């Protein structure tokens, strides 16, 4: 039965629409838990105790405590279009969801399409057989059409008149039973491999190339490549797990951002429940690789994970603490490369990393503030910064960046470098290149031309790549 034929149902037959995965590309229960976990993690954990009273009680607790913006929820446009067509015919349309009735009512009020709602009430979890019974009691068996999307809807489909499958889940057709005259499919997009890869943010893996710095600086990359590569992969897997966690916790903020709202989870292209599975799986893979590296590397990776998790839940909302944390996360990659290969890093390189990475973290923040100034969006919410902090942050970024160049100059005159190069005085040209690059990054951020992360920006920027090539050339002529 085709979609056009769904309009043949009489106007006296109401149309019932499911919410999670059907009308919305997301799940309101998971959204509520993540929203509460992001803002009040202890309250989210305490809410789990409500499961002793049943799933409906748990949903009611989350609905009353979590702060989610229904207007930001990603909808299935193809379903909305279908519903508008049925509404224009004068047909009665109802929402029926296993989500808590408070949230279902808020969604109904926001969309303005529905004549009534049914939802879990804190006692009865309106899912599966319970939903089928409630609909049959209210409308009569086979006296309503039902739009659903998953196996959880099979019980309802078996009792309705016309079964309508949303979201391109044609595979459910074979499981629908009962006396319906047919099955209608509202074809929609499904997440593809590209969407899942995008959720990993592979472009951010460029930052993990910092693990190669100790081996390169010590001129032993060719003999330590195996450890460096394993460290690189471990950090990539761990970082992707954390990026997914960040995306799940920042859904509301991302949906309000002009670019971040297109991320796979925020846009609904990838179900958020899939992200909840992907994150621990990636962490398991990351720490499995540490078995082939010195034990201390696992400690460094665990420290990176703890710090970045603290950053996601708490530190990113603390003024200046957040940029110190970001600088430490950059430096952790260098330390990880050192312990994975057994190549010690000098105090000079440690000091250089501290100042450079702090500068880059401040550039990241200044770029975000400039973006808000240009778009007229006001002070960033949940970050602790104000727009009038911008001049101070830019000054601190410049000071830290230029100090890194000074430390580099002192390092290049140290005994360790003199013993490694035949013409070490030529290496001072690297400081000139570093001063130019730092100044340009500051200017780009000030003009609002900086991506969310400076290192990712540099990896795509031709001028930055040219500066890197010049530095490599200087190293070569200094050997």
C-alpha positions in Angstrom: 0.0 0.0 0.0 1.5 3.3 -1.0 1.7 6.5 1.0 -0.9 8.3 -1.2 -3.4 5.6 -0.4 -3.3 6.5 3.3 -5.5 9.4 2.5 -8.3 6.9 1.6 -9.0 6.4 5.3 -12.3 8.0 6.3 -12.2 11.3 8.3 -14.0 9.5 11.1 -10.9 7.3 11.7 -8.4 9.1 13.9 -4.7 9.1 13.2 -2.4 8.2 16.1 1.2 9.1 16.0 4.1 7.8 18.1 6.8 10.2 19.2 10.2 8.6 19.8 11.8 7.7 16.5 8.6 8.4 14.6 7.7 12.1 14.9 11.1 12.9 16.5 14.5 11.7 15.4 15.4 11.2 19.0 14.2 9.6 22.3 12.7 11.9 24.9 13.7 9.5 27.8 17.3 9.5 26.8 17.3 13.2 26.1 15.9 13.9 29.5 18.5 11.7 31.3 21.4 13.2 29.3 20.1 16.8 30.0 20.0 16.1 33.7 23.3 14.3 33.7 24.9 17.3 32.0 23.6 19.9 34.4 23.2 17.9 37.7 25.0 14.5 37.4 24.3 13.5 41.0 20.6 14.2 40.5 20.6 12.0 37.4 22.2 9.1 39.2 19.7 9.5 42.1 16.9 9.5 39.6 17.9 5.9 38.6 16.5 4.8 42.0 13.0 5.5 40.7 13.4 2.5 38.4 12.5 0.4 41.5 9.0 1.9 41.2 8.9 1.1 37.5 9.9 2.8 34.2 6.9 5.2 34.2 8.0 6.6 37.6 11.6 7.0 36.3 10.3 8.9 33.3 8.1 11.2 35.5 11.1 12.0 37.7 13.3 12.9 34.7 10.5 15.0 33.1 10.1 17.0 36.3 13.8 17.6 36.9 15.5 17.7 33.5 15.5 21.0 31.5 15.0 20.2 27.8 13.8 22.5 25.1 11.1 20.7 23.1 11.3 23.3 20.4 14.9 22.2 19.6 14.0 18.5 19.1 14.8 17.2 15.6 11.7 16.2 13.8 11.1 13.9 10.8 10.1 16.4 8.2 8.5 13.7 6.0 6.2 12.8 8.9 5.3 16.4 9.6 4.5 16.9 6.0 2.2 13.8 6.0 0.5 15.0 9.2 -0.1 18.5 7.8 -1.8 16.9 4.8 -4.1 14.8 7.0 -4.9 17.8 9.2 -5.8 19.8 6.1 -8.4 17.1 5.3 -10.0 17.7 8.7 -8.8 14.5 10.2 -8.3 14.1 14.0 -4.7 13.5 15.0 -3.5 12.3 18.4 0.0 11.8 19.9 0.5 8.5 21.8 3.9 8.0 23.3 5.7 6.0 26.0 7.4 9.3 26.9 6.0 11.0 30.0 2.8 12.9 29.4 4.3 16.2 30.5 6.8 16.1 27.6 4.2 14.8 25.1 1.9 17.6 26.0 4.7 20.2 25.6 5.5 18.7 22.2 1.8 18.9 21.2 1.6 22.5 22.3 4.7 23.4 20.3 3.6 21.8 17.0 0.0 22.7 17.2 -1.2 19.8 15.1 -2.8 17.5 17.6 -6.3 17.0 19.1 -5.1 15.1 22.1 -2.2 13.3 23.8 -1.6 10.0 25.6 1.6 9.4 27.5 3.1 7.6 30.5 1.6 9.0 33.7 4.1 8.0 36.4 2.3 4.7 37.0 1.6 3.2 33.6 4.4 3.0 31.0 2.4 3.5 27.8 4.5 1.2 25.6 3.8 -1.9 23.6 0.7 -3.9 24.8 -0.2 -1.1 27.3 -0.4 1.4 24.5 -2.4 -1.0 22.3 -4.9 -1.6 25.1 -5.2 2.2 25.9 -5.8 3.0 22.2 -8.4 0.2 21.7 -10.2 1.3 24.9 -10.4 4.9 23.7 -11.0 4.5 20.0 -12.0 0.9 19.5 -10.1 -2.0 17.9 -9.2 -1.4 14.3 -10.9 2.0 14.6 -7.7 4.1 14.2 -4.6 4.3 12.0 -1.2 4.2 13.7 2.1 5.7 12.8 5.1 4.0 14.4 8.7 3.1 13.6 10.0 0.1 15.5 9.4 -3.4 17.0 7.9 -1.7 20.1 5.0 -0.7 17.9 4.1 -4.2 16.7 1.5 -4.7 19.4 -0.3 -1.5 18.3 0.0 -2.2 14.6 -1.7 -5.5 15.2 -4.8 -3.7 16.6 -5.1 -0.7 14.3 -6.8 -0.2 10.9 -3.9 1.0 8.7 -0.3 0.5 9.9 1.9 3.3 8.9 5.7 2.8 9.2 7.9 5.9 9.5 11.6 6.4 9.1 12.2 4.0 6.2 11.9 0.9 8.5 10.4 -1.3 5.8 11.9 -4.3 7.5 9.1 -4.2 10.1 6.4 -5.0 7.5 6.9 -8.7 7.9 6.3 -8.5 11.6 3.0 -6.6 11.4 0.1 -8.9 11.9 -3.7 -8.5 12.3 -6.5 -7.5 10.1 -5.2 -4.3 8.6 -6.1 -3.6 5.0 -2.5 -2.8 4.3 0.8 -1.2 5.4 1.8 2.3 4.5 5.5 3.4 4.5 6.6 7.0 5.0 10.0 6.8 3.5 12.7 8.7 5.3 16.5 8.8 5.6 18.4 6.4 7.7 21.9 7.0 9.2 24.7 6.0 6.9 28.3 5.0 7.5 29.3 8.6 6.8 27.2 9.9 9.6 28.7 7.5 12.1 32.2 8.4 11.0 31.3 12.1 11.3 30.3 11.4 14.9 33.8 10.2 15.6 35.1 13.6 14.5 38.1 12.1 12.6 39.3 15.6 11.7 40.1 16.1 15.4 42.5 13.2 15.3 45.1 15.6 13.9 45.6 16.9 17.4 46.8 13.4 18.4 49.7 13.7 16.0 51.4 15.4 19.0 52.3 12.0 20.3 55.0 11.9 17.5 56.7 15.1 18.9 59.1 13.3 21.4 60.3 10.8 18.8 60.8 13.6 16.1 62.5 15.9 18.5 64.8 13.1 19.6 65.5 12.0 16.0 64.4 8.4 16.7 61.1 8.3 14.9 62.2 5.5 12.5 63.1 3.2 15.5 60.1 4.0 17.6 57.4 4.2 15.0 55.4 1.2 16.3 54.9 2.7 19.8 54.1 6.1 18.4 51.5 4.7 16.0 49.8 2.6 18.7 49.8 5.6 21.0 48.3 7.7 18.2 45.5 5.2 17.6 44.8 4.8 21.3 44.4 8.6 21.7 42.2 8.7 18.6 39.8 6.1 19.9 39.7 7.6 23.4 39.2 11.1 22.0 36.4 10.0 19.8 34.7 8.4 22.8 34.9 11.6 24.7 33.7 13.7 21.7 30.6 11.5 21.5 30.1 11.9 25.2 30.5 15.7 24.8 28.0 15.7 21.9 25.5 13.8 24.0 25.8 16.1 27.0 25.8 19.3 24.9 22.7 18.5 22.7 20.8 21.6 23.8 23.8 24.0 23.3 24.7 22.4 20.0 21.2 22.7 18.6 21.4 26.5 19.3 24.7 26.8 17.5 24.7 27.8 13.8 27.3 25.1 12.9 27.1 22.5 15.7 23.4 21.9 15.2 24.3 19.9 12.1 26.4 17.4 14.1 25.1 13.8 13.8 23.5 13.5 17.3 22.2 17.1 17.5 20.6 16.9 14.1 19.1 13.4 14.8 21.0 11.8 11.9 22.4 9.3 14.3 20.2 8.1 17.2 21.6 9.2 20.5 21.2 5.7 22.0 23.7 4.5 19.4 26.1 7.1 20.8 25.6 5.7 24.3 26.9 2.3 22.9 29.6 3.7 20.7 31.4 5.7 23.5 32.2 2.7 25.8 33.0 0.5 22.9 35.7 3.0 21.7 37.1 3.2 25.2 37.4 -0.5 25.4 39.3 -0.6 22.1 41.6 2.3 23.2 42.6 0.6 26.4 43.0 -2.8 24.8 45.8 -1.3 22.7 47.7 -0.2 25.8 48.4 -3.8 26.5 51.1 -3.6 23.8 52.7 -0.5 25.3 54.5 0.3 28.5 52.1 0.1 31.5 52.7 3.8 32.3 51.0 4.7 29.0 47.7 3.3 30.2 48.0 5.6 33.3 48.6 8.6 31.0 45.7 7.7 28.8 43.5 7.1 31.9 44.6 10.5 33.2 43.7 12.1 29.9 40.3 10.4 30.0 39.6 11.6 33.6 40.6 15.2 32.8 38.6 15.4 29.6 35.6 13.9 31.4 35.9 16.4 34.2 36.1 19.0 31.5 32.9 17.8 29.8 30.9 17.7 33.1 32.3 20.6 35.0 35.6 22.3 34.1 34.4 23.8 30.8 32.0 26.0 32.8 34.9 27.5 35.0 36.5 30.7 33.7 40.2 30.2 32.9 40.2 26.7 34.5 38.8 25.5 31.2 41.7 26.8 29.1 44.2 25.4 31.6 42.5 22.1 31.3 42.6 22.3 27.5 46.3 23.1 27.5 46.9 20.1 29.8 44.9 17.9 27.4 47.1 19.0 24.5 50.3 18.3 26.6 49.0 14.9 27.7 49.4 13.7 24.1 53.1 14.8 24.1 53.6 13.0 27.4 51.8 9.9 26.0 54.1 9.8 23.0 57.1 10.0 25.4 56.1 7.1 27.6 55.0 5.0 24.6 58.4 5.2 23.0 60.6 5.6 26.0 61.9 8.9 24.6 62.3 11.4 27.5 61.2 15.0 26.8 63.3 17.9 28.1 62.1 20.5 30.5 62.4 23.0 27.7 60.0 21.1 25.6 57.6 20.8 28.5 57.7 24.6 29.2 57.3 25.3 25.4 54.2 23.0 25.3 52.6 24.7 28.3 52.8 28.2 26.9 52.0 27.2 23.3 49.0 25.0 24.2 47.7 27.6 26.7 47.9 30.2 23.9 46.0 27.9 21.5 43.3 27.2 24.1 42.8 31.0 24.6 42.7 31.4 20.9 39.9 28.9 20.8 37.9 30.8 23.4 38.5 34.1 21.8 37.4 32.7 18.4 34.1 31.5 20.1 33.5 35.0 21.6 34.2 36.8 18.4 31.7 34.5 16.6 29.1 35.4 19.2 29.8 39.1 18.8 29.4 38.9 15.0 26.2 36.9 15.2 24.8 39.1 18.0 24.0 36.1 20.2 25.2 37.7 23.5 27.2 36.1 26.3 27.8 32.4 25.9 25.6 30.3 28.2 27.2 27.9 30.7 30.7 28.9 29.9 31.4 31.7 32.5 32.7 34.1 30.0 31.2 37.4 28.9 31.7 39.2 25.6 33.5 42.1 27.3 36.2 39.6 28.4 37.3 39.3 24.8 40.1 41.9 24.9 41.7 40.4 28.0 41.5 36.8 26.6 43.1 38.0 23.3 45.9 39.7 25.3 46.5 36.6 27.4 46.6 34.4 24.2 49.2 36.8 22.6 51.4 36.8 25.8 51.4 33.1 26.1 52.1 32.5 22.4 55.0 34.9 22.4 56.4 33.3 25.6 56.4 30.0 23.8 58.6 31.5 21.1 61.0 32.8 23.8 61.2 29.4 25.4 61.8 27.9 22.0 64.7 30.3 21.5 66.2 29.3 24.9 65.8 25.7 24.1 67.5 25.9 20.8 70.5 27.3 22.5 70.6 24.5 25.1 73.3 21.9 25.3 70.9 19.1 24.2 70.2 20.8 20.9 73.8 21.9 20.3 74.8 18.2 20.5 72.2 17.1 18.0 72.9 19.6 15.2 76.0 20.6 13.3 74.7 24.2 12.7 72.3 24.8 15.6 72.4 28.6 15.1 70.2 28.2 12.0 67.4 26.8 14.1 66.6 30.3 15.4 64.8 30.8 12.1 62.1 28.5 13.6 61.4 31.2 16.2 60.8 33.7 13.5 58.4 31.3 11.8 56.7 30.6 15.2 56.3 34.3 15.9 54.7 34.8 12.4 52.4 31.8 12.9 51.3 32.8 16.4 50.6 36.4 15.3 48.6 35.2 12.3 46.5 32.8 14.4 45.7 35.6 16.8 44.7 37.8 13.9 42.5 35.1 12.4 40.7 34.6 15.7 40.2 38.3 16.1 38.6 38.5 12.6 36.3 35.6 13.3 38.1 33.3 10.8 39.1 30.6 13.2 37.6 27.2 13.3 36.4 25.7 16.6 39.9 24.2 17.2 43.1 26.1 16.2 45.1 22.9 15.6 42.5 21.6 13.2 42.4 25.0 11.5 46.2 24.9 11.1 46.1 21.4 9.6 43.8 22.7 6.8 45.4 26.2 6.5 47.8 26.5 3.6 49.9 29.2 5.2 50.2 27.2 8.5 51.2 24.1 6.5 53.8 26.3 4.7 55.2 27.5 8.0 55.5 23.8 9.1 57.3 23.0 5.8 59.7 25.9 6.4 60.4 24.7 9.9 61.2 21.2 8.6 63.5 22.8 6.0 65.3 24.7 8.7 65.8 21.5 10.7 67.2 19.8 7.6 69.8 22.5 6.8 70.8 22.6 10.5 71.8 18.9 10.7 
